[in-house]
């Protein structure tokens, strides 16, 4: 997969006051990339006014900003708190992207340079809520971001001295080699999102291949990281049972035995936003149409989800196939 090099960089006023900000500004200046000064990373009129057809071009831009809101939100799945962290948005182009529905066409990669402030708050929260798990990757893919900023490596090193809390993050990317020899302290969980290669190829544009994701997961486990797996999002396209059957067979064949015996799988069915649909029709007119009127229904907040009976039947299929191929694995939840 291509190494992300932005075609232009937008820099919020004040970023130069932070070490990471100065480093990234200098890096891209030396590369001859256009640096554009902005007042606010949340409000870039020239980008928000671009038509939906320009979506893929927006993904080539990088925004450097200062994260103002550092409030941790309570969570009840695989973590205790959702943490606004070092980035939002992404350089990949998944057709179902949930961030697009939150940020609309501004789901380009934004990196926040005030990482010391975020880490300080994390450590204080760890002391206040000992034993807690903090999700730091809900707004971006930190493995991808790390290739630009080095923030995930920095985070793991900083948090390795914390012995009363854990960090967790999901990823669709395989670029983990720089993480393998870090003294991570055993308090970081990296959860790999797996989908059939057909779905990765046709829906998750710009992300790592299935085989590469599995290899990366094995490397992380061998390096002592706690690992997890998301089968997500489950997309019930034509022939989905055959596609996911092949996925589980490959997982059983390629994943290290230690992963298979310890993993608690997270199964998440796709929801699909009307905002995303509008963008896809303009930006990717020949791509798969993910909105199936027969199996999906409106579920609020301008989103569609699979109907209850459809999900229940599919869930039974997934439980049965996981038990068949990975009998020692457990299912954390299906939503």
C-alpha positions in Angstrom: 0.0 0.0 0.0 1.1 3.5 -0.6 2.9 5.6 2.0 0.8 8.6 2.8 2.4 11.9 1.6 -0.1 14.8 1.6 -0.4 17.0 -1.4 -0.9 20.0 0.9 -0.8 20.7 4.7 -3.1 23.0 6.5 -1.7 24.3 9.8 -3.7 25.9 12.6 -2.4 29.0 14.3 -0.4 28.0 17.4 0.9 24.6 16.2 4.4 26.0 15.9 4.3 26.3 19.7 4.5 22.5 20.1 7.5 20.4 19.4 5.6 18.0 17.2 4.0 20.9 15.3 7.4 22.4 14.6 8.8 19.0 13.5 6.0 18.2 11.1 5.9 21.8 9.6 9.7 21.6 9.0 9.3 18.0 7.5 6.8 19.0 4.9 8.4 22.4 4.2 11.7 20.5 3.4 9.7 18.2 1.1 8.4 21.2 -0.9 4.7 20.6 0.1 2.5 23.7 0.3 1.8 24.8 3.9 -1.4 26.8 4.3 -2.1 28.7 7.5 -5.6 28.5 9.0 -7.3 29.9 12.1 -9.2 26.8 13.1 -8.8 23.2 12.2 -12.6 22.7 12.5 -13.5 25.4 10.1 -11.7 25.4 6.8 -14.3 27.0 4.4 -12.4 26.2 1.2 -12.6 22.5 2.0 -16.1 22.4 3.4 -17.4 24.1 0.2 -15.8 21.5 -2.1 -18.3 19.2 -3.9 -18.8 15.6 -2.9 -17.1 14.5 -6.1 -13.8 15.9 -4.7 -13.9 13.5 -1.7 -10.9 11.5 -2.7 -8.8 14.7 -3.3 -9.6 15.9 0.2 -8.2 12.6 1.5 -4.8 13.7 0.1 -4.7 16.7 2.5 -3.3 16.8 6.0 -4.5 19.2 8.7 -2.4 20.0 11.8 -4.3 21.3 14.7 -4.6 21.7 18.5 -7.2 19.5 20.2 -9.2 21.7 22.6 -11.7 19.2 24.0 -10.0 16.5 26.1 -13.1 15.2 27.9 -13.1 11.4 28.3 -16.5 9.8 27.7 -17.7 6.7 29.5 -18.0 3.6 27.4 -19.4 0.1 27.9 -17.9 -2.2 25.3 -14.2 -3.1 25.2 -13.2 0.0 27.2 -14.3 2.1 30.1 -13.6 5.5 28.5 -13.5 6.9 24.9 -10.5 9.3 24.7 -10.2 12.1 22.2 -6.6 11.5 21.1 -3.9 12.5 18.7 -5.9 12.4 15.4 -9.3 12.3 13.8 -10.3 11.3 10.3 -8.2 9.1 8.1 -6.4 8.9 4.8 -8.2 5.7 3.8 -11.6 5.8 2.0 -13.9 3.1 3.4 -17.3 3.5 1.7 -19.2 3.1 5.0 -16.9 5.5 6.9 -18.6 6.4 10.2 -16.3 9.5 10.6 -17.8 10.9 7.4 -21.2 11.1 9.1 -19.6 13.0 12.0 -17.3 15.3 10.1 -19.0 15.2 6.7 -16.6 15.8 3.9 -13.9 16.9 6.4 -13.0 13.3 7.3 -9.4 13.9 6.1 -6.6 13.2 8.4 -6.2 15.7 11.2 -3.2 15.3 13.6 -3.3 17.2 16.9 0.2 18.4 18.0 -0.6 18.9 21.8 0.0 15.2 22.6 1.7 16.0 25.9 -1.6 17.5 27.2 -3.5 14.5 26.2 -1.0 12.1 27.7 -1.0 14.1 31.0 -4.8 13.8 31.2 -4.6 10.1 30.5 -2.2 9.5 33.3 -4.3 11.5 35.7 -7.4 9.5 34.7 -5.5 6.2 35.2 -4.7 7.3 38.8 -8.3 8.4 39.4 -9.9 5.3 37.9 -7.4 2.4 38.5 -8.0 -0.7 36.4 -9.7 1.2 33.6 -9.3 0.7 29.9 -9.0 3.7 27.7 -10.0 3.6 24.0 -7.7 6.0 22.2 -8.5 5.0 18.6 -12.2 5.7 18.1 -11.7 8.8 15.9 -8.9 7.7 13.7 -6.6 4.8 12.8 -3.6 5.3 15.0 -1.4 2.8 13.2 -1.8 4.8 10.0 -1.4 8.1 11.8 1.8 6.7 13.3 3.5 6.5 9.9 3.1 10.3 9.7 3.6 11.5 13.2 5.2 8.7 15.2 2.5 9.4 17.9 1.6 5.7 18.6 5.2 4.8 19.2 5.5 7.9 21.5 2.3 7.0 23.3 3.3 3.4 24.0 6.6 4.5 25.4 5.0 7.1 27.6 2.3 4.8 28.9 4.6 1.9 29.5 5.3 3.3 32.9 1.6 3.2 33.9 0.8 -0.1 35.7 -2.8 0.6 36.8 -4.6 1.0 33.4 -4.7 -0.1 29.8 -4.9 1.5 26.4 -6.8 -0.1 23.4 -7.1 0.8 19.8 -8.4 -0.7 16.6 -6.7 -0.7 13.2 -7.1 -1.8 9.6 -3.4 -1.4 8.8 -0.4 -3.6 8.9 2.4 -1.2 9.5 3.3 -2.3 12.9 7.0 -3.2 12.7 8.1 0.0 14.5 6.0 -1.0 17.5 7.4 -4.5 17.9 10.5 -3.8 19.9 9.1 -1.1 22.2 8.9 -1.6 26.0 5.1 -1.5 26.0 4.7 -2.8 29.5 2.0 -5.2 28.5 -0.7 -2.6 28.9 -1.7 -1.9 25.3 -4.3 -3.9 23.3 -4.2 -3.6 19.5 -7.3 -4.9 17.8 -7.2 -5.8 14.2 -10.3 -5.3 12.0 -10.7 -8.3 9.6 -13.0 -8.6 6.7 -13.1 -10.9 3.6 -10.6 -9.7 1.0 -13.5 -9.1 -1.4 -14.9 -6.5 0.9 -11.5 -4.9 1.6 -10.9 -4.6 -2.1 -14.3 -3.2 -3.0 -15.2 -1.2 0.1 -12.2 -0.4 2.3 -10.1 1.6 -0.2 -6.6 2.4 0.8 -6.4 -0.1 3.7 -4.1 -3.1 4.2 -4.8 -6.5 2.6 -6.3 -9.2 4.7 -3.2 -11.4 4.6 -1.1 -8.4 5.7 -3.5 -7.6 8.6 -3.3 -11.2 9.8 0.5 -11.2 9.6 0.7 -8.0 11.5 -1.6 -9.4 14.2 0.7 -12.4 14.6 3.7 -10.1 14.9 2.0 -8.0 17.6 1.1 -11.1 19.6 4.6 -12.5 19.3 5.9 -9.2 20.6 3.9 -9.5 23.8 1.0 -7.2 22.9 -2.5 -8.1 24.0 -4.4 -8.5 20.7 -8.0 -8.5 19.7 -10.0 -9.0 16.5 -13.0 -7.1 15.2 -15.0 -8.7 12.4 -16.3 -5.4 11.3 -18.2 -4.0 9.8 -20.1 -7.1 8.7 -21.5 -6.3 5.2 -24.3 -8.6 4.0 -23.5 -8.2 0.3 -24.4 -11.0 -2.2 -22.6 -14.2 -1.3 -21.6 -12.8 2.2 -21.9 -16.3 3.8 -19.4 -17.8 1.4 -17.1 -14.8 1.9 -17.1 -14.9 5.6 -16.8 -18.7 5.7 -13.5 -18.2 3.7 -12.5 -15.5 6.2 -13.0 -17.8 9.2 -11.2 -20.6 7.5 -8.2 -18.4 6.8 -8.2 -17.1 10.4 -8.1 -20.6 11.7 -5.3 -21.5 9.3 -3.1 -18.4 9.6 -3.6 -17.0 13.1 -1.2 -18.1 15.9 -2.7 -20.7 18.2 -2.3 -18.3 21.2 -4.5 -15.7 19.5 -7.2 -18.2 18.6 -7.4 -19.6 22.2 -7.5 -16.2 23.9 -9.3 -13.8 21.6 -12.8 -12.4 22.3 -14.2 -11.5 18.9 -16.1 -8.3 18.4 -18.7 -8.6 15.6 -20.2 -5.4 14.4 -22.8 -5.2 11.6 -22.6 -2.2 9.3 -24.7 0.8 9.6 -24.7 3.2 6.6 -25.3 6.9 6.7 -27.2 9.0 4.1 -24.3 11.5 4.1 -21.9 8.7 3.2 -24.3 7.5 0.5 -24.5 11.0 -1.1 -20.7 11.2 -1.1 -20.2 7.8 -2.6 -22.7 8.4 -5.4 -20.6 11.4 -6.5 -17.1 10.3 -5.6 -17.3 6.6 -6.4 -20.1 6.2 -8.9 -19.0 2.7 -10.0 -18.5 1.3 -6.5 -20.7 -1.2 -4.6 -24.0 0.2 -3.4 -24.1 -0.7 0.3 -27.7 0.4 0.9 -29.9 -2.7 0.5 -33.5 -1.6 0.8 -34.7 -5.2 1.4 -32.5 -6.0 4.3 -31.9 -2.5 5.8 -34.2 0.0 7.6 -33.8 3.5 9.0 -32.3 3.4 12.5 -32.1 7.0 13.4 -29.5 9.8 13.0 -29.7 9.6 9.2 -28.4 6.1 9.2 -29.6 2.7 8.0 -29.0 -0.6 9.6 -29.9 -4.3 9.0 -33.3 -5.3 10.1 -33.6 -7.2 13.3 -34.6 -10.6 11.8 -31.9 -10.3 9.2 -29.3 -9.6 11.8 -30.5 -12.5 14.0 -30.3 -15.0 11.2 -26.8 -13.8 10.3 -25.7 -13.8 13.9 -26.6 -17.5 14.2 -24.5 -18.2 11.1 -21.5 -16.3 12.5 -21.8 -18.0 15.9 -21.9 -21.4 14.2 -19.0 -20.8 11.9 -16.8 -19.3 14.6 -17.4 -22.3 16.8 -16.5 -24.6 13.9 -13.3 -22.9 12.8 -12.1 -21.3 16.1 -13.6 -23.4 18.9 -11.5 -21.9 21.6 -12.3 -18.3 20.7 -15.1 -16.4 22.4 -17.5 -13.7 21.2 -17.4 -10.5 23.2 -20.5 -9.1 21.6 -22.5 -9.0 18.4 -24.1 -5.6 17.5 
